[in-house]
């Protein structure tokens, strides 16, 4: 049954590719997404046993990422129908096909327990997403696509070297060379420390570049800035989470070894604080609001890395933040796509008074800003509070202090971009646009905003249990 998570989107991709009608093709996305969401919910509730050989299994960590991906993709699928109805000037065949192929690859990342297969799936997400970044077919989008492909492919190449080092460490330890996660964890204390250390470095750098940790984040501002809003949402909420899950797998191996975990945790905290620092610097007075969202993503992958590096109680917060950040980024990118399409511009010199011109989209973007900056009552407040309080509880005062300092700077910097966008009156010289707030372009992000509000006020018991189970796999407190 778990394989159906991959086969279903691939079948949908084939149907989308063969469908000749540009108007009918986007309808395939929400149909497949709803079926996939129902299948994902059923498999999360009643998970099949591991496959023969243990290559395929949906553990609690995979479940958290799968929930985020399936929810986010479903919302983006409904949004795409309304969005693509305005983009009839070019074919959407590649976009619709690529989205479904990418969904299949992301699902494979969540269910595989073989690190080699995980690498293949992660590389597939990179390749399948590249044509989608280029959807607008202009000079800036092709530059963004090449930068995305180049940096992420170099990172994935480094991760491949890390996997080879990891497999060789099992060989040096007189075991059969393997990349099966369960077998590596079972023999982790016997692995060669030098080769395991080298593997941890290469894997962190490789998967970190895909995740967008500073200073490996330089593909993000261009890719997020030039891709359509729904593609940006899946980049920030889907691919980033897949890369983070890959780092969680490496963390599991380091934790089981008992030797490398301290180095790995300190490296994560350092890269996390560096990412927040980069975001704080470059977000200040940022004129391009879509690039602001890119630097916000750099900030939040830094928060994820810090939560994982702190360990213990912060692990629950990191896993919860993985879900919160993915869904909140969906609200921001989809609403920003509406604003961009209406104004025909994405700089704050032109985009002003969005609440007047697009009341729903402007309101959603403002609410998304409040949520993503960790303000109550939205769920990112809970996950960020859990992480920073854990830093002080564990007497990592300098980590908690820098964390709070960067949050304040980022809040101010992002507010200086967002508030002038949504407040006031639109410029008089901006021509009217046929792009207006409609059900299919504001309904999906509104649903997602409702979910993060629900998770912030009253997190469902099944989700809390699942997050605790995931944290337990990482050595977190029950």
ZIRANOR-V211404 format. One record per backbone hydrogen bond with DSSP energy under -0.5 kcal/mol. CO is the residue of the C=O (numbers start at 1). NH is the residue of the N-H. E is the energy in kcal/mol with one decimal. If there is no record, write none. Layout:
CO & NH & E
CO & NH & E
This chain:
1 & 4 & -1.1
2 & 5 & -1.5
3 & 6 & -1.5
3 & 7 & -2.4
4 & 8 & -2.3
6 & 10 & -1.5
7 & 11 & -2.5
8 & 12 & -2.3
9 & 13 & -2.6
10 & 14 & -2.0
11 & 15 & -2.3
12 & 16 & -2.7
13 & 17 & -2.3
14 & 18 & -1.9
15 & 19 & -1.4
21 & 25 & -1.9
22 & 26 & -0.5
24 & 27 & -1.2
25 & 28 & -1.8
26 & 29 & -1.0
26 & 30 & -0.7
27 & 31 & -1.3
28 & 32 & -2.5
29 & 33 & -2.6
30 & 34 & -2.4
31 & 35 & -1.8
32 & 36 & -2.6
33 & 37 & -2.7
34 & 38 & -2.2
35 & 39 & -2.4
36 & 40 & -2.8
37 & 41 & -2.5
38 & 42 & -2.1
39 & 43 & -2.2
40 & 44 & -2.2
41 & 45 & -2.1
42 & 46 & -2.6
45 & 47 & -0.5
51 & 54 & -2.8
55 & 57 & -0.5
55 & 113 & -3.7
55 & 114 & -0.6
56 & 51 & -2.5
57 & 59 & -0.9
59 & 63 & -2.3
60 & 64 & -1.9
61 & 65 & -1.7
62 & 66 & -2.7
63 & 67 & -2.6
64 & 68 & -1.8
65 & 69 & -2.7
66 & 70 & -2.8
67 & 71 & -2.3
68 & 72 & -2.6
69 & 73 & -2.8
70 & 74 & -2.0
71 & 75 & -2.1
72 & 76 & -2.5
73 & 77 & -2.4
74 & 78 & -1.9
75 & 79 & -2.1
76 & 80 & -2.3
77 & 81 & -0.9
78 & 81 & -0.6
78 & 82 & -1.0
79 & 83 & -2.6
80 & 84 & -3.0
81 & 85 & -0.9
83 & 86 & -1.5
84 & 87 & -0.6
87 & 90 & -0.9
92 & 96 & -2.7
93 & 97 & -2.4
94 & 98 & -2.8
95 & 99 & -2.3
96 & 100 & -1.5
97 & 101 & -2.2
98 & 102 & -2.6
99 & 103 & -1.9
100 & 104 & -2.0
101 & 105 & -2.2
102 & 106 & -2.7
103 & 107 & -2.2
104 & 108 & -1.9
105 & 109 & -1.7
106 & 110 & -1.4
107 & 111 & -1.5
108 & 112 & -1.6
111 & 57 & -3.3
113 & 115 & -0.5
113 & 181 & -2.9
114 & 118 & -2.3
115 & 119 & -1.9
116 & 120 & -1.9
117 & 121 & -2.4
118 & 122 & -2.5
119 & 123 & -2.4
120 & 124 & -2.0
121 & 125 & -1.8
122 & 126 & -1.5
123 & 127 & -2.3
124 & 128 & -2.8
125 & 129 & -1.5
126 & 130 & -1.1
127 & 131 & -0.7
129 & 132 & -0.6
129 & 133 & -1.6
130 & 134 & -1.2
132 & 135 & -1.3
132 & 228 & -0.5
134 & 137 & -2.0
138 & 142 & -2.1
139 & 143 & -1.8
140 & 144 & -2.2
141 & 145 & -2.2
142 & 146 & -2.4
143 & 147 & -2.2
144 & 148 & -2.4
145 & 149 & -2.8
146 & 150 & -2.9
147 & 151 & -2.4
148 & 152 & -2.0
149 & 153 & -2.2
150 & 154 & -2.2
151 & 155 & -2.3
152 & 156 & -2.7
153 & 157 & -2.3
154 & 158 & -2.2
155 & 159 & -2.1
156 & 160 & -1.9
157 & 161 & -1.7
158 & 162 & -2.1
159 & 163 & -2.2
160 & 164 & -2.1
161 & 165 & -2.4
162 & 166 & -2.3
163 & 167 & -2.6
164 & 168 & -2.3
165 & 169 & -1.9
166 & 170 & -1.2
167 & 171 & -1.4
168 & 172 & -2.7
169 & 173 & -1.2
169 & 192 & -1.0
170 & 175 & -2.4
171 & 174 & -1.8
179 & 115 & -2.8
180 & 184 & -2.3
181 & 185 & -2.7
182 & 186 & -2.2
183 & 187 & -1.3
185 & 188 & -1.1
187 & 190 & -1.6
188 & 191 & -1.1
192 & 196 & -2.4
193 & 197 & -2.5
194 & 198 & -2.2
195 & 199 & -2.4
196 & 200 & -2.5
197 & 201 & -1.9
198 & 202 & -2.3
199 & 203 & -2.6
200 & 204 & -2.1
201 & 205 & -2.4
202 & 206 & -2.7
203 & 207 & -2.7
204 & 208 & -1.8
205 & 209 & -1.7
206 & 210 & -1.2
207 & 211 & -2.1
208 & 212 & -2.0
208 & 213 & -2.5
213 & 216 & -2.4
217 & 220 & -2.3
219 & 223 & -2.3
220 & 224 & -3.0
221 & 225 & -1.5
222 & 226 & -2.0
223 & 227 & -1.8
228 & 232 & -2.5
229 & 233 & -2.2
230 & 234 & -1.6
231 & 235 & -2.3
232 & 236 & -2.6
233 & 237 & -2.6
234 & 238 & -1.7
234 & 239 & -2.1
235 & 240 & -1.5
238 & 242 & -1.9
239 & 243 & -2.3
240 & 244 & -2.2
241 & 245 & -2.3
242 & 246 & -1.7
243 & 247 & -1.7
244 & 248 & -2.2
245 & 249 & -1.8
246 & 250 & -1.6
247 & 251 & -2.5
248 & 252 & -2.2
249 & 253 & -1.6
250 & 254 & -2.5
251 & 255 & -2.9
252 & 256 & -2.1
253 & 257 & -1.7
254 & 258 & -1.2
254 & 261 & -0.8
259 & 262 & -0.5
260 & 264 & -2.6
261 & 265 & -2.5
262 & 266 & -2.2
263 & 267 & -2.3
264 & 268 & -2.2
265 & 269 & -2.4
266 & 270 & -2.3
267 & 271 & -2.6
268 & 272 & -2.5
269 & 273 & -2.5
270 & 274 & -2.2
271 & 275 & -2.3
272 & 276 & -2.2
273 & 277 & -2.3
274 & 278 & -2.6
275 & 279 & -2.4
276 & 280 & -2.3
277 & 281 & -1.9
278 & 282 & -2.6
279 & 283 & -1.9
280 & 284 & -0.6
283 & 286 & -1.5
287 & 289 & -0.7
287 & 348 & -2.6
288 & 292 & -1.6
289 & 293 & -1.3
290 & 294 & -1.3
291 & 295 & -2.3
292 & 296 & -1.9
293 & 297 & -1.9
294 & 298 & -1.8
295 & 299 & -2.1
296 & 300 & -2.2
297 & 301 & -2.2
298 & 302 & -1.5
299 & 303 & -1.7
300 & 304 & -2.1
301 & 305 & -2.3
302 & 306 & -2.4
303 & 307 & -2.6
304 & 308 & -2.2
305 & 309 & -2.6
306 & 310 & -2.4
307 & 311 & -1.2
311 & 314 & -1.9
312 & 315 & -1.4
313 & 316 & -0.6
313 & 317 & -1.0
314 & 318 & -2.5
315 & 319 & -2.3
316 & 320 & -2.3
317 & 321 & -2.4
318 & 322 & -1.9
319 & 323 & -1.4
320 & 324 & -2.6
321 & 325 & -3.1
322 & 326 & -1.5
323 & 327 & -2.1
324 & 328 & -2.5
325 & 329 & -2.5
326 & 330 & -1.2
327 & 331 & -1.5
328 & 332 & -2.1
329 & 333 & -2.9
330 & 334 & -2.1
331 & 335 & -2.0
332 & 336 & -2.3
333 & 337 & -1.8
334 & 338 & -1.5
335 & 339 & -2.0
336 & 340 & -2.7
337 & 341 & -2.2
338 & 342 & -2.0
339 & 343 & -2.4
340 & 344 & -2.1
340 & 345 & -0.6
346 & 289 & -1.7
346 & 290 & -0.5
347 & 350 & -1.3
347 & 351 & -2.7
350 & 352 & -1.0
350 & 427 & -0.5
353 & 356 & -1.0
353 & 357 & -2.1
354 & 358 & -3.1
358 & 362 & -3.3
359 & 363 & -1.9
360 & 364 & -2.6
361 & 365 & -2.5
362 & 366 & -2.1
363 & 367 & -2.6
364 & 368 & -2.8
365 & 369 & -2.0
366 & 370 & -2.0
367 & 371 & -2.3
368 & 372 & -3.0
369 & 373 & -1.4
370 & 375 & -1.6
371 & 374 & -1.8
375 & 378 & -1.2
378 & 381 & -1.5
378 & 382 & -0.6
379 & 382 & -0.7
379 & 383 & -1.7
380 & 384 & -2.5
381 & 385 & -2.4
382 & 386 & -2.4
383 & 387 & -1.8
384 & 388 & -2.6
385 & 389 & -2.5
386 & 390 & -1.5
387 & 391 & -1.6
388 & 392 & -1.5
389 & 393 & -2.6
390 & 394 & -2.4
391 & 396 & -3.3
392 & 395 & -1.4
395 & 397 & -0.8
396 & 400 & -2.2
397 & 401 & -2.8
398 & 402 & -2.2
399 & 403 & -2.4
400 & 404 & -2.2
401 & 405 & -2.3
402 & 406 & -2.8
403 & 407 & -2.0
404 & 408 & -2.0
405 & 409 & -2.1
406 & 410 & -2.7
407 & 411 & -2.4
408 & 412 & -2.2
409 & 413 & -2.6
410 & 414 & -2.9
411 & 415 & -2.3
412 & 416 & -1.9
413 & 417 & -0.6
414 & 417 & -0.8
414 & 418 & -2.9
415 & 419 & -2.0
417 & 421 & -0.8
418 & 422 & -1.9
419 & 423 & -2.3
420 & 353 & -0.9
421 & 354 & -2.6
422 & 355 & -1.8
423 & 353 & -1.5
427 & 430 & -1.3
429 & 431 & -0.6
434 & 436 & -0.9
438 & 441 & -1.2
438 & 442 & -1.9
439 & 443 & -2.6
442 & 446 & -1.7
443 & 447 & -2.3
444 & 448 & -2.0
445 & 449 & -2.3
446 & 450 & -2.1
447 & 451 & -1.7
448 & 452 & -2.1
449 & 453 & -1.8
450 & 454 & -2.4
451 & 455 & -2.8
452 & 379 & -1.6
452 & 456 & -1.3
453 & 457 & -2.0
454 & 458 & -2.9
460 & 464 & -2.0
461 & 465 & -2.5
462 & 466 & -2.1
463 & 467 & -2.6
464 & 468 & -2.1
465 & 469 & -2.2
466 & 470 & -2.3
467 & 471 & -2.5
468 & 472 & -2.1
469 & 473 & -1.4
470 & 474 & -0.8
471 & 474 & -0.7
471 & 476 & -3.2
472 & 475 & -1.6
